[in-house]
Amino acid sequence: MSKSPTPEGVLRRLEWTVIRRLDGLLHGDYRTLFRGYGLDLADLREYQLHDDVRHIDWNVTARMQAPYVREFNEEREVAAWFLLDLSPSVDFGSESIRKRAVSSEFVTVLARLLTRHGNRVGALFYGGEVDTMIPTRSGRRHVLHILHEMLTRPVLTSSQPTDLNVLLRTGYDVVKRRSLVFIVSDFISRPGWAQTLAHLAQRHEVIAVRVYDPLEQELPDLGLLVIQDSETGEQVFVDTHDKSFRRRFAQLAKKREEELRTAFRQAGVDALELATDDDLVDAIMRFADLRKRRSQLAAGGGMPQHMGRA
């Protein structure tokens, strides 16, 4: 019988297989992942040779009839919070990897990237209610503490349906100072959380990390199956050989996808999609590219329409 992995063993493996690769791909610039946070407009001045054209303020330039650039002060220390949904539905996985394991590895990698540069990380754990709060601290030992709490947390066999509103409200109440907030969840929840997400995003830099399994989006033809709701324990007998049933399942999954994307967009929240069959490095690099392109647009103040035409 194999032993459960230790926090130290998991962190060492991730440092070697994931963080080391990210260092090479990001060329040491971990801030690419968090760009947009901690930047305060310090001043406006006339454009000078070798200035970054992305920092041109086009509105001021139009008024002054001369190019002006924005100057920023960057906060040297970031406080980051992980709001973790550890309800029973995250223990699902159609292959060998469950959503909980993907969530744990993502949190460990991001927490280590942040803390080794002197930043502080904390966490809130939700499993029917918010029952654990780990204050923000820095250092490798603190990352191991968060990972230990995730790995040793008992698996819930059943509970009330997930209500993300509880987790988001608690995050709003607990995290007072402007911070970087990661909401790590499969977002399988009772409705009503979108407005609270928008309120949280008004105060903090919020990133939604949606963990999912491909089987939740499209059912293959597996014949007769008993499907159990991981949260309520309710079971239902289905025939996946029925094409119309598989089509209806895919349509409902697509509708849910659209509703999630709408909620994130309306709240002004960037989202990282993280599948159980994803390569973690590839997923994080896709997200880094999105953040980089967003920050380039924001730093430039938006190029005037007539100057953006080919």
C-alpha positions as CSV (number, residue, x, y, z in Angstrom):
1,M,0.0,0.0,0.0
2,S,1.5,3.3,-1.1
3,K,1.9,6.1,1.3
4,S,0.2,9.5,0.9
5,P,2.5,12.2,-0.5
6,T,4.0,14.5,2.1
7,P,3.7,18.3,1.7
8,E,7.5,18.5,1.4
9,G,7.5,15.8,-1.3
10,V,4.7,17.5,-3.3
11,L,6.4,20.9,-3.1
12,R,9.8,19.5,-4.1
13,R,8.2,17.8,-7.1
14,L,6.4,21.0,-8.2
15,E,9.5,23.1,-7.7
16,W,11.4,20.7,-10.0
17,T,8.7,20.0,-12.7
18,V,6.6,23.1,-12.8
19,I,8.2,26.1,-11.1
20,R,11.5,25.5,-12.8
21,R,9.9,25.4,-16.2
22,L,7.9,28.5,-15.5
23,D,11.1,30.3,-14.5
24,G,12.5,29.5,-17.9
25,L,9.4,30.5,-19.8
26,L,8.8,33.7,-17.9
27,H,12.5,34.5,-17.8
28,G,12.2,35.2,-14.1
29,D,9.5,37.9,-14.6
30,Y,6.8,36.3,-12.3
31,R,5.0,39.7,-12.3
32,T,3.7,38.9,-15.8
33,L,1.1,36.7,-14.0
34,F,0.1,39.5,-11.7
35,R,0.6,42.6,-13.8
36,G,-2.1,45.2,-13.2
37,Y,-2.0,44.8,-9.5
38,G,-0.1,47.2,-7.3
39,L,0.4,49.9,-9.9
40,D,-0.4,53.5,-8.9
41,L,-0.4,56.4,-11.4
42,A,2.4,58.6,-10.2
43,D,2.8,61.3,-12.8
44,L,2.3,62.4,-16.5
45,R,5.2,63.8,-18.5
46,E,6.2,64.4,-22.1
47,Y,7.3,61.5,-24.1
48,Q,11.1,61.0,-24.5
49,L,13.2,58.9,-26.8
50,H,13.2,55.2,-25.7
51,D,10.0,55.5,-23.6
52,D,7.7,52.6,-23.8
53,V,5.0,53.6,-26.3
54,R,2.5,51.4,-24.4
55,H,2.5,54.0,-21.6
56,I,1.4,56.8,-23.9
57,D,-1.8,58.5,-22.5
58,W,-3.7,59.1,-25.8
59,N,-6.4,61.3,-24.2
60,V,-3.8,63.7,-22.7
61,T,-1.8,63.6,-25.9
62,A,-4.8,64.7,-27.9
63,R,-5.4,67.6,-25.5
64,M,-1.8,68.8,-25.2
65,Q,-1.0,68.3,-28.9
66,A,2.2,66.5,-27.8
67,P,2.8,62.9,-26.7
68,Y,2.6,62.3,-23.0
69,V,3.4,59.1,-21.0
70,R,2.1,57.7,-17.7
71,E,4.6,57.0,-14.9
72,F,3.7,54.4,-12.3
73,N,4.8,53.5,-8.8
74,E,4.8,49.7,-8.2
75,E,4.1,48.3,-4.8
76,R,7.0,46.2,-3.8
77,E,5.0,43.7,-1.8
78,V,1.9,41.9,-2.8
79,A,-0.6,40.3,-0.3
80,A,-2.4,37.4,-2.0
81,W,-5.4,35.4,-0.8
82,F,-6.6,32.0,-2.0
83,L,-10.3,31.5,-1.5
84,L,-10.6,27.7,-1.8
85,D,-13.8,25.8,-2.6
86,L,-13.2,22.3,-1.1
87,S,-16.8,21.1,-1.3
88,P,-17.5,17.5,-2.3
89,S,-17.8,18.3,-6.0
90,V,-14.1,19.1,-6.2
91,D,-13.3,15.4,-5.4
92,F,-14.6,14.3,-8.8
93,G,-12.2,13.2,-11.5
94,S,-13.0,11.0,-14.5
95,E,-9.4,9.8,-14.8
96,S,-6.6,9.3,-12.2
97,I,-6.5,13.1,-11.2
98,R,-9.3,14.7,-9.2
99,K,-10.1,18.4,-9.2
100,R,-8.9,18.7,-5.6
101,A,-5.4,17.6,-6.6
102,V,-5.3,20.1,-9.5
103,S,-6.5,22.8,-7.1
104,S,-3.8,21.9,-4.5
105,E,-1.0,21.9,-7.1
106,F,-2.1,25.3,-8.6
107,V,-2.3,26.9,-5.2
108,T,1.1,25.5,-4.2
109,V,2.8,26.7,-7.3
110,L,1.4,30.2,-7.2
111,A,2.0,30.6,-3.5
112,R,5.6,29.6,-3.9
113,L,6.1,31.9,-6.8
114,L,4.7,34.8,-4.7
115,T,6.4,34.0,-1.4
116,R,9.9,33.5,-2.7
117,H,9.9,37.1,-3.8
118,G,8.9,38.3,-0.4
119,N,5.2,38.5,-0.9
120,R,2.6,37.2,1.6
121,V,-0.1,34.6,1.0
122,G,-3.1,33.5,3.0
123,A,-6.1,31.2,2.5
124,L,-9.8,30.6,3.3
125,F,-11.1,27.1,3.1
126,Y,-14.8,26.4,2.3
127,G,-16.6,23.1,2.7
128,G,-20.2,23.9,3.3
129,E,-19.0,26.8,5.4
130,V,-15.8,28.8,5.8
131,D,-14.1,26.8,8.5
132,T,-10.4,27.6,8.1
133,M,-8.5,30.9,7.8
134,I,-4.8,31.0,7.4
135,P,-3.4,34.5,7.8
136,T,-1.0,36.0,5.2
137,R,2.6,35.2,5.8
138,S,5.7,34.7,3.6
139,G,8.3,32.0,3.2
140,R,8.5,28.4,2.0
141,R,7.5,27.0,5.4
142,H,4.2,28.9,5.2
143,V,3.5,27.4,1.7
144,L,4.1,24.0,3.2
145,H,1.6,24.8,6.0
146,I,-1.2,25.7,3.5
147,L,-0.4,22.6,1.4
148,H,-0.5,20.4,4.5
149,E,-4.0,21.8,5.4
150,M,-5.2,21.0,1.9
151,L,-3.7,17.5,1.8
152,T,-4.9,16.4,5.3
153,R,-8.4,17.9,5.0
154,P,-11.0,15.1,5.3
155,V,-13.0,14.3,2.2
156,L,-16.7,15.2,2.6
157,T,-18.9,12.4,1.5
158,S,-22.0,14.6,1.4
159,S,-23.1,18.1,2.3
160,Q,-25.6,20.8,1.5
161,P,-25.3,22.1,-2.1
162,T,-22.3,24.5,-2.4
163,D,-23.1,28.2,-1.9
164,L,-20.1,30.2,-3.2
165,N,-21.8,33.3,-1.9
166,V,-20.7,32.3,1.6
167,L,-17.1,32.0,0.6
168,L,-17.1,35.3,-1.3
169,R,-18.8,37.3,1.4
170,T,-16.4,35.9,4.0
171,G,-13.5,36.9,1.7
172,Y,-14.9,40.4,1.4
173,D,-15.2,40.7,5.2
174,V,-11.8,39.2,6.1
175,V,-9.6,40.8,3.4
176,K,-9.6,44.5,4.2
177,R,-6.6,45.9,2.4
178,R,-6.4,45.8,-1.4
179,S,-5.0,42.3,-2.3
180,L,-4.6,39.8,-5.1
181,V,-7.4,37.3,-4.6
182,F,-7.6,33.9,-6.3
183,I,-11.0,32.2,-6.2
184,V,-10.2,28.5,-6.8
185,S,-13.4,26.5,-7.4
186,D,-15.3,24.4,-9.9
187,F,-18.1,27.1,-9.6
188,I,-20.7,24.4,-9.2
189,S,-22.9,26.3,-6.8
190,R,-26.3,27.7,-5.9
191,P,-27.0,30.8,-7.9
192,G,-26.6,34.3,-6.5
193,W,-22.9,34.6,-6.1
194,A,-22.2,36.8,-9.2
195,Q,-23.1,40.1,-7.5
196,T,-20.9,39.3,-4.5
197,L,-18.0,38.5,-6.9
198,A,-18.5,41.9,-8.6
199,H,-18.3,43.7,-5.1
200,L,-15.2,41.8,-4.3
201,A,-13.6,42.7,-7.6
202,Q,-14.3,46.4,-6.9
203,R,-12.0,46.3,-3.9
204,H,-9.4,43.7,-5.0
205,E,-7.6,42.3,-8.0
206,V,-9.6,39.1,-8.4
207,I,-8.7,36.1,-10.6
208,A,-11.2,33.2,-11.0
209,V,-9.5,29.9,-11.3
210,R,-12.1,27.4,-12.5
211,V,-11.2,23.8,-12.1
212,Y,-13.2,21.3,-14.1
213,D,-13.2,17.8,-15.5
214,P,-13.8,17.2,-19.3
215,L,-16.5,14.6,-18.4
216,E,-18.5,17.5,-16.9
217,Q,-18.8,19.1,-20.3
218,E,-19.4,16.1,-22.6
219,L,-20.5,12.5,-21.8
220,P,-19.0,9.7,-24.0
221,D,-21.0,6.6,-24.9
222,L,-20.4,4.4,-21.9
223,G,-23.7,2.6,-21.8
224,L,-25.8,2.3,-18.7
225,L,-24.4,4.3,-15.7
226,V,-25.4,5.2,-12.2
227,I,-24.4,8.9,-11.6
228,Q,-24.2,10.2,-8.1
229,D,-24.4,13.8,-7.0
230,S,-21.2,14.2,-5.0
231,E,-22.7,16.8,-2.6
232,T,-26.2,15.4,-1.9
233,G,-25.5,11.7,-2.5
234,E,-28.5,11.5,-4.8
235,Q,-28.2,8.8,-7.5
236,V,-29.7,8.6,-10.9
237,F,-29.7,5.9,-13.6
238,V,-28.8,7.1,-17.1
239,D,-28.3,5.6,-20.5
240,T,-25.3,7.3,-22.1
241,H,-25.8,5.2,-25.2
242,D,-28.8,7.5,-25.9
243,K,-27.6,10.2,-28.3
244,S,-30.4,12.6,-27.4
245,F,-29.5,12.3,-23.7
246,R,-25.8,13.1,-24.5
247,R,-26.9,16.0,-26.7
248,R,-29.1,17.5,-23.9
249,F,-26.3,17.0,-21.4
250,A,-23.8,18.9,-23.7
251,Q,-26.3,21.7,-24.3
252,L,-26.9,22.2,-20.6
253,A,-23.1,22.2,-20.0
254,K,-22.6,24.8,-22.8
255,K,-25.3,27.0,-21.3
256,R,-23.6,26.8,-17.9
257,E,-20.3,27.7,-19.6
258,E,-21.8,30.8,-21.1
259,E,-23.4,31.9,-17.8
260,L,-20.1,31.5,-16.0
261,R,-18.2,33.6,-18.6
262,T,-20.9,36.3,-18.5
263,A,-20.6,36.5,-14.7
264,F,-16.8,36.8,-14.9
265,R,-17.0,39.4,-17.6
266,Q,-19.6,41.5,-15.9
267,A,-17.6,41.4,-12.7
268,G,-14.5,42.5,-14.5
269,V,-12.6,39.3,-13.4
270,D,-10.0,37.5,-15.4
271,A,-10.5,33.7,-15.5
272,L,-8.1,30.8,-15.8
273,E,-9.7,27.5,-17.0
274,L,-7.9,24.5,-15.4
275,A,-8.9,21.0,-16.5
276,T,-7.9,17.8,-14.8
277,D,-6.1,16.7,-18.0
278,D,-4.3,20.0,-18.5
279,D,-0.6,20.6,-18.3
280,L,-0.3,23.0,-15.4
281,V,2.6,24.9,-17.0
282,D,0.7,25.4,-20.3
283,A,-2.4,26.6,-18.5
284,I,-0.5,29.1,-16.4
285,M,1.4,30.4,-19.5
286,R,-1.9,30.8,-21.4
287,F,-3.1,32.9,-18.5
288,A,0.2,34.9,-18.3
289,D,-0.2,35.8,-22.0
290,L,-3.8,37.0,-21.4
291,R,-2.7,39.1,-18.5
292,K,0.2,40.6,-20.4
293,R,-2.0,41.6,-23.4
294,R,-4.6,43.1,-21.0
295,S,-1.9,45.1,-19.2
296,Q,-0.5,46.4,-22.4
297,L,-3.9,47.8,-23.4
298,A,-4.4,49.3,-19.9
299,A,-0.9,50.9,-19.6
300,G,-1.4,52.6,-23.0
301,G,-4.7,54.0,-21.9
302,G,-6.3,52.6,-25.1
303,M,-5.1,53.6,-28.5
304,P,-7.4,56.0,-30.3
305,Q,-9.6,54.2,-32.9
306,H,-8.3,56.2,-35.9
307,M,-4.7,55.3,-34.9
308,G,-5.4,51.6,-34.5
309,R,-6.6,51.0,-38.1
310,A,-4.3,49.1,-40.4
